[in-house]
Amino acid sequence: MTAHGDYQKIRVSTQDGVATVTLADPATLNAASLEIARELIHAFSSIAAGKIEARAVILTGEGRGFCSGANLSGGGAAGRELDVDGKPDAGSALENTYNPLMTLLRDFPLPIVTAVNGPAAGVGCSIALMGDIIVAAESAYFLQAFRRIGLVPDGGSTYLLPRLIGKARAMEMMLLGDKIPAATALQWGLVNRCVPDEELVGAATAIALELARGPAALRSIRKLVWDSLDSDWTGQLHAERKAQKFAGKTEDFLEGVSAFLQKRAAAFKGR
């Protein structure tokens, strides 16, 4: 395993083609401070640019929580710019930091597995749901906590939740602010897997390794699916056509066909 970067609030390591990004501020249940968000932007940008070599990414948390949401310990107006009326602008940090992070994750070129090891609250819930494959420990839960402090859901959650679980359940999560246990999240289709706590790392790693051994086309598949949330039928067919043109020119396509004809396992190189 190779460690990367000089980060204060996260850790980044690589092994067998998988980059693992760990939120590492367990004393706050990995609260999504501006510092953590900025370090995540740096780490994921470095992986996307190839400065950290990987073919799949695991995003998880250290300790008892995945991410407890924005850090409120400094008081209600902490870290918020003042608006023209002299009151804090709670949206400025979204515009400057959190929204760019969420868009970076959405447009990321590699498959992302989120391993949700505990509470995923507030913007932490949104970050957890950015995984292409979401694996939750049985003790994990998902919480739209915003109504509890008089704010609105952010981090793209008002976009993601209605599309993932439908309007009724999305409204319930956001208007009532109830905890959604991992088992319920699985039943609702909010996550892909719910596993015993002690099996979380192994389950997420197995999936990430499978993705890392996959063809270059995986990056196009995840993009097609994310883009489909906004696309119409004709536009999506056109996008598939363009992606197929790209995939058909990869070394992995030639290898995949050869392996199929030779009745052997394909050895994809991700290019």
Sine and cosine of phi, psi and omega as CSV:
sin_phi,cos_phi,sin_psi,cos_psi,sin_omega,cos_omega
0.00,0.00,0.71,-0.71,-0.01,-1.00
-0.91,-0.41,0.77,-0.64,0.04,-1.00
-1.00,-0.01,0.53,-0.85,-0.04,-1.00
-0.74,-0.68,0.57,-0.82,0.20,-0.98
0.98,0.19,0.37,-0.93,0.02,-1.00
-0.93,-0.36,0.95,0.31,-0.08,-1.00
-0.99,-0.15,0.46,-0.89,0.00,-1.00
-0.99,-0.14,-0.56,0.83,-0.15,-0.99
-0.90,-0.44,-0.07,1.00,0.06,-1.00
-0.68,-0.73,0.25,-0.97,0.15,-0.99
-0.80,-0.60,0.59,-0.81,0.03,-1.00
-0.76,-0.65,0.81,-0.59,0.05,-1.00
-0.66,-0.75,0.37,-0.93,0.03,-1.00
-0.76,-0.65,0.57,-0.82,0.08,-1.00
-0.32,-0.95,0.75,-0.66,0.08,-1.00
0.81,0.59,0.63,0.78,0.06,-1.00
0.99,0.13,0.04,1.00,0.01,-1.00
-0.93,-0.37,0.80,-0.60,0.13,-0.99
-1.00,-0.10,0.78,-0.62,0.06,-1.00
-0.95,-0.33,0.86,-0.51,0.03,-1.00
-0.95,-0.30,0.88,-0.48,-0.08,-1.00
-0.90,-0.44,0.83,-0.56,0.14,-0.99
-0.94,0.35,0.84,-0.54,-0.20,-0.98
-0.80,-0.59,0.85,0.52,0.11,-0.99
-0.72,-0.70,0.88,0.48,-0.19,-0.98
-0.89,0.46,-0.38,0.93,0.00,-1.00
-0.89,0.46,-0.45,0.89,0.03,-1.00
-0.96,-0.29,0.27,0.96,-0.17,-0.99
0.81,0.59,0.63,0.78,0.04,-1.00
0.83,0.55,0.73,0.69,0.04,-1.00
-0.81,0.58,0.64,-0.77,-0.09,-1.00
-0.99,0.15,0.94,0.35,0.05,-1.00
-0.93,0.37,0.25,-0.97,0.09,-1.00
-0.86,0.52,-0.58,0.81,-0.01,-1.00
-0.91,0.43,-0.71,0.70,0.04,-1.00
-0.88,0.47,-0.70,0.71,-0.02,-1.00
-0.87,0.49,-0.68,0.73,-0.01,-1.00
-0.92,0.39,-0.62,0.78,0.03,-1.00
-0.93,0.38,-0.59,0.81,0.08,-1.00
-0.89,0.45,-0.67,0.75,0.04,-1.00
-0.86,0.51,-0.70,0.71,-0.02,-1.00
-0.90,0.44,-0.72,0.69,-0.06,-1.00
-0.90,0.43,-0.75,0.66,-0.03,-1.00
-0.93,0.37,-0.54,0.84,0.08,-1.00
-0.91,0.41,-0.63,0.77,0.01,-1.00
-0.91,0.42,-0.64,0.77,0.03,-1.00
-0.93,0.37,-0.69,0.72,-0.01,-1.00
-0.88,0.48,-0.57,0.82,-0.04,-1.00
-0.99,0.11,-0.07,1.00,0.00,-1.00
1.00,0.10,0.08,1.00,0.04,-1.00
-0.94,0.34,-0.48,0.88,0.17,-0.99
-0.90,-0.44,0.91,-0.42,-0.12,-0.99
-0.98,0.21,0.80,-0.60,0.03,-1.00
-0.29,-0.96,0.33,-0.94,0.08,-1.00
-0.85,-0.53,-0.06,1.00,0.12,-0.99
-0.34,-0.94,0.35,-0.94,-0.07,-1.00
-0.75,-0.67,0.66,-0.75,0.20,-0.98
-0.95,-0.30,0.74,-0.67,0.11,-0.99
-0.88,-0.47,0.85,-0.53,-0.06,-1.00
-0.55,-0.83,-0.01,-1.00,-0.01,-1.00
-0.85,-0.53,0.45,-0.90,0.06,-1.00
-1.00,-0.04,0.61,-0.80,0.09,-1.00
1.00,0.08,-0.56,-0.83,-0.16,-0.99
-1.00,0.05,-0.18,0.98,-0.07,-1.00
-0.78,-0.63,0.45,-0.89,0.15,-0.99
-0.99,0.16,-0.86,0.51,0.05,-1.00
-0.26,-0.97,0.84,-0.54,-0.12,-0.99
-1.00,0.02,0.17,0.99,0.01,-1.00
1.00,-0.05,-0.17,-0.98,-0.04,-1.00
-0.88,0.47,0.55,-0.83,-0.03,-1.00
-0.99,0.12,0.93,-0.38,-0.05,-1.00
-0.99,-0.17,0.08,1.00,-0.16,-0.99
-0.89,0.46,-0.37,0.93,-0.02,-1.00
-1.00,0.05,0.14,0.99,-0.03,-1.00
0.98,-0.20,0.26,-0.97,-0.12,-0.99
-0.86,0.52,-0.55,0.84,-0.08,-1.00
-0.98,-0.19,0.14,0.99,-0.09,-1.00
-0.86,0.52,0.78,-0.62,0.10,-1.00
0.95,0.31,0.17,0.99,-0.03,-1.00
-0.96,-0.28,0.74,-0.68,0.02,-1.00
-0.92,0.38,0.50,-0.86,0.06,-1.00
-0.99,0.13,0.65,-0.76,0.04,-1.00
-0.99,0.10,0.02,-1.00,-0.05,-1.00
-0.90,0.44,-0.38,0.92,0.02,-1.00
-1.00,0.06,0.09,1.00,0.02,-1.00
1.00,0.10,-0.07,1.00,0.04,-1.00
-0.99,-0.11,0.43,-0.90,-0.04,-1.00
-0.90,0.43,0.58,-0.81,0.07,-1.00
-0.98,-0.18,0.99,-0.13,-0.05,-1.00
-0.94,0.34,-0.13,0.99,0.01,-1.00
-1.00,-0.07,-0.19,0.98,-0.11,-0.99
-0.91,0.41,-0.64,0.77,0.01,-1.00
-0.92,0.40,-0.50,0.86,0.07,-1.00
-0.89,0.45,-0.78,0.63,-0.05,-1.00
-0.88,0.47,-0.65,0.76,-0.13,-0.99
-1.00,0.08,-0.50,0.86,-0.16,-0.99
-0.75,-0.66,-0.85,0.53,-0.15,-0.99
-0.93,0.36,-0.68,0.74,0.02,-1.00
-0.89,0.45,-0.68,0.73,0.10,-1.00
-0.86,0.51,-0.59,0.81,0.04,-1.00
-0.89,0.45,-0.74,0.67,-0.04,-1.00
-0.90,0.44,-0.63,0.78,0.02,-1.00
-0.93,0.36,-0.59,0.81,0.07,-1.00
-0.87,0.49,-0.68,0.73,0.02,-1.00
-0.92,0.39,-0.66,0.75,0.00,-1.00
-0.89,0.46,-0.67,0.74,-0.08,-1.00
-1.00,-0.07,0.20,0.98,-0.06,-1.00
-0.89,0.46,0.61,-0.79,-0.10,-1.00
-0.99,0.16,-0.17,0.99,-0.05,-1.00
-0.87,-0.49,0.40,-0.92,0.06,-1.00
-0.90,0.44,0.63,-0.77,0.01,-1.00
-0.89,-0.45,0.77,-0.64,0.15,-0.99
-0.95,-0.32,0.85,-0.53,0.13,-0.99
-0.99,-0.13,0.80,-0.60,0.04,-1.00
-0.96,-0.27,0.98,-0.18,-0.16,-0.99
-1.00,0.00,0.97,-0.23,-0.18,-0.98
-1.00,-0.07,0.02,1.00,-0.02,-1.00
-0.02,-1.00,-0.43,-0.90,-0.02,-1.00
-0.81,0.58,0.71,-0.70,0.15,-0.99
-0.83,-0.55,0.99,-0.12,-0.17,-0.99
-0.88,-0.48,0.48,-0.88,0.04,-1.00
0.84,0.54,-0.74,-0.67,0.01,-1.00
-0.91,0.41,-0.37,0.93,0.10,-1.00
-0.90,0.44,-0.55,0.84,0.09,-1.00
-0.90,0.44,-0.71,0.71,0.02,-1.00
-0.88,0.48,-0.69,0.73,0.00,-1.00
-0.88,0.47,-0.69,0.73,0.01,-1.00
-0.86,0.51,-0.62,0.79,-0.07,-1.00
-0.98,0.20,-0.06,1.00,0.05,-1.00
-0.99,0.16,-0.11,0.99,0.06,-1.00
-0.91,0.41,0.59,-0.81,0.13,-0.99
-0.96,0.29,-0.57,0.82,0.18,-0.98
-0.84,-0.55,0.80,-0.60,-0.05,-1.00
-0.91,-0.41,0.89,-0.45,0.02,-1.00
-0.93,-0.36,0.82,-0.57,-0.05,-1.00
-0.90,-0.44,0.69,-0.73,0.16,-0.99
-0.94,0.33,0.45,-0.89,-0.04,-1.00
-0.85,0.52,-0.49,0.87,-0.02,-1.00
-0.99,0.10,-0.09,1.00,-0.01,-1.00
-0.95,0.30,0.42,-0.91,0.18,-0.98
-0.53,-0.85,0.32,-0.95,-0.05,-1.00
-0.88,-0.47,0.76,-0.65,-0.15,-0.99
-0.66,-0.75,0.85,-0.52,0.17,-0.99
-1.00,-0.01,1.00,0.03,-0.20,-0.98
-0.99,0.11,-0.09,1.00,-0.22,-0.97
-0.85,0.53,-0.67,0.74,-0.07,-1.00
-0.89,0.46,-0.39,0.92,-0.01,-1.00
-0.93,0.37,-0.43,0.90,0.00,-1.00
-0.91,-0.42,0.23,0.97,0.10,-0.99
0.98,0.18,0.40,0.91,0.05,-1.00
-0.89,-0.45,0.07,-1.00,0.00,-1.00
-0.97,-0.25,0.44,-0.90,0.05,-1.00
-0.86,0.51,0.59,-0.80,0.00,-1.00
-0.64,-0.77,-0.27,-0.96,-0.05,-1.00
0.92,0.39,0.35,0.94,0.00,-1.00
1.00,0.10,0.14,0.99,-0.09,-1.00
-0.92,0.38,-0.51,0.86,0.03,-1.00
-0.95,0.30,-0.27,0.96,0.11,-0.99
-1.00,0.07,-0.74,0.67,-0.12,-0.99
-0.94,0.33,-0.76,0.65,-0.18,-0.98
-0.89,0.45,-0.71,0.70,0.04,-1.00
-0.87,0.49,-0.54,0.84,0.00,-1.00
-0.97,0.22,-0.52,0.85,-0.05,-1.00
-0.99,0.13,-0.66,0.75,-0.14,-0.99
-0.78,-0.62,0.10,0.99,0.02,-1.00
1.00,0.03,0.31,-0.95,-0.09,-1.00
-0.90,0.44,-0.68,0.74,-0.10,-1.00
-0.88,0.47,-0.77,0.64,-0.03,-1.00
-0.94,0.33,-0.58,0.81,0.05,-1.00
-0.88,0.47,-0.70,0.71,0.05,-1.00
-0.86,0.50,-0.68,0.73,-0.01,-1.00
-0.87,0.50,-0.73,0.68,-0.01,-1.00
-0.87,0.49,-0.66,0.75,-0.15,-0.99
-1.00,0.04,-0.60,0.80,-0.04,-1.00
-0.98,0.18,-0.57,0.82,-0.03,-1.00
-1.00,-0.08,-0.46,0.89,0.04,-1.00
0.93,0.37,0.54,0.84,0.02,-1.00
-1.00,0.10,0.49,-0.87,0.10,-1.00
-0.95,0.33,0.71,-0.70,0.07,-1.00
-0.95,-0.31,0.97,-0.25,-0.02,-1.00
-0.88,0.47,0.39,-0.92,-0.06,-1.00
-0.82,0.57,-0.65,0.76,-0.03,-1.00
-0.89,0.45,-0.65,0.76,0.06,-1.00
-0.92,0.39,-0.66,0.76,0.03,-1.00
-0.85,0.52,-0.62,0.79,0.05,-1.00
-0.92,0.39,-0.69,0.72,0.01,-1.00
-0.88,0.48,-0.62,0.79,-0.01,-1.00
-0.97,0.24,-0.26,0.97,-0.08,-1.00
1.00,0.09,0.33,0.94,0.01,-1.00
-0.99,0.16,-0.46,0.89,0.01,-1.00
-0.76,-0.66,0.23,-0.97,-0.03,-1.00
-1.00,-0.02,-0.57,0.82,-0.07,-1.00
-0.63,-0.77,0.54,-0.84,0.17,-0.99
-0.77,-0.63,0.88,-0.47,-0.12,-0.99
-0.78,-0.62,0.38,-0.92,0.11,-0.99
-0.82,0.57,0.55,-0.83,-0.10,-1.00
-0.77,0.64,-0.70,0.72,-0.09,-1.00
-0.95,0.32,-0.21,0.98,-0.01,-1.00
-0.98,-0.18,-0.02,1.00,-0.12,-0.99
-0.87,0.49,-0.79,0.62,-0.06,-1.00
-0.87,0.49,-0.70,0.71,0.00,-1.00
-0.89,0.45,-0.68,0.74,-0.02,-1.00
-0.92,0.40,-0.72,0.70,0.00,-1.00
-0.91,0.41,-0.63,0.77,-0.01,-1.00
-0.91,0.40,-0.66,0.75,0.01,-1.00
-0.87,0.49,-0.68,0.73,0.01,-1.00
-0.92,0.39,-0.69,0.72,-0.01,-1.00
-0.90,0.44,-0.63,0.78,0.04,-1.00
-0.90,0.43,-0.64,0.76,0.05,-1.00
-0.88,0.47,-0.66,0.75,0.04,-1.00
-0.92,0.39,-0.65,0.76,-0.02,-1.00
-0.91,0.41,-0.43,0.90,0.04,-1.00
-1.00,0.03,0.03,1.00,-0.09,-1.00
-0.99,0.11,0.09,-1.00,-0.03,-1.00
-0.98,0.22,0.25,-0.97,0.04,-1.00
-0.85,0.53,-0.41,0.91,-0.04,-1.00
-0.89,0.46,-0.33,0.94,-0.01,-1.00
-0.86,0.51,-0.60,0.80,0.00,-1.00
-0.91,0.41,-0.56,0.83,0.05,-1.00
-0.95,0.31,-0.60,0.80,0.01,-1.00
-0.88,0.48,-0.75,0.66,-0.03,-1.00
-0.89,0.45,-0.60,0.80,0.03,-1.00
-0.91,0.41,-0.69,0.73,0.01,-1.00
-0.86,0.51,-0.68,0.74,-0.05,-1.00
-0.94,0.35,-0.72,0.70,0.05,-1.00
-0.86,0.51,-0.71,0.71,-0.02,-1.00
-0.92,0.40,-0.47,0.88,-0.03,-1.00
-0.89,0.45,-0.38,0.93,0.00,-1.00
-0.90,0.43,-0.32,0.95,0.01,-1.00
-0.90,-0.44,-0.05,1.00,-0.20,-0.98
-1.00,-0.09,0.38,-0.93,0.20,-0.98
-0.99,-0.12,0.12,-0.99,-0.07,-1.00
-0.84,0.54,-0.78,0.63,-0.05,-1.00
-0.90,0.44,-0.69,0.73,0.00,-1.00
-0.89,0.45,-0.62,0.78,-0.02,-1.00
-0.94,0.33,-0.63,0.78,0.08,-1.00
-0.87,0.49,-0.64,0.76,0.02,-1.00
-0.91,0.40,-0.64,0.77,0.01,-1.00
-0.90,0.43,-0.64,0.77,0.05,-1.00
-0.89,0.45,-0.64,0.77,0.00,-1.00
-0.88,0.47,-0.71,0.71,0.01,-1.00
-0.91,0.42,-0.67,0.74,-0.01,-1.00
-0.92,0.40,-0.59,0.81,0.00,-1.00
-0.92,0.39,-0.59,0.81,0.06,-1.00
-0.86,0.50,-0.69,0.72,0.03,-1.00
-0.91,0.43,-0.75,0.66,-0.07,-1.00
-0.88,0.47,-0.61,0.80,-0.03,-1.00
-0.93,0.37,-0.21,0.98,0.00,-1.00
-0.97,-0.24,0.10,0.99,-0.02,-1.00
-1.00,0.06,0.41,-0.91,0.13,-0.99
-0.88,0.47,-0.56,0.83,-0.04,-1.00
-0.90,0.44,-0.56,0.83,0.04,-1.00
-0.90,0.43,-0.71,0.70,0.03,-1.00
-0.88,0.48,-0.68,0.73,0.02,-1.00
-0.91,0.43,-0.67,0.75,-0.02,-1.00
-0.89,0.46,-0.69,0.72,0.02,-1.00
-0.91,0.41,-0.69,0.72,0.02,-1.00
-0.87,0.50,-0.70,0.71,-0.01,-1.00
-0.89,0.45,-0.64,0.77,0.01,-1.00
-0.89,0.46,-0.73,0.68,-0.03,-1.00
-0.93,0.38,-0.53,0.85,-0.02,-1.00
-1.00,-0.02,0.06,1.00,0.03,-1.00
0.81,0.59,0.74,0.67,0.04,-1.00
-0.73,-0.68,0.20,-0.98,0.04,-1.00
-0.96,0.27,0.68,-0.73,0.00,-1.00
-0.97,0.26,0.61,-0.79,0.07,-1.00
-0.94,-0.35,1.00,0.09,-0.06,-1.00
-0.97,0.24,0.52,-0.86,0.00,-1.00
-0.92,-0.39,-0.05,1.00,0.00,-1.00
0.97,0.24,0.43,0.90,0.05,-1.00
-0.48,-0.88,0.00,0.00,0.00,0.00
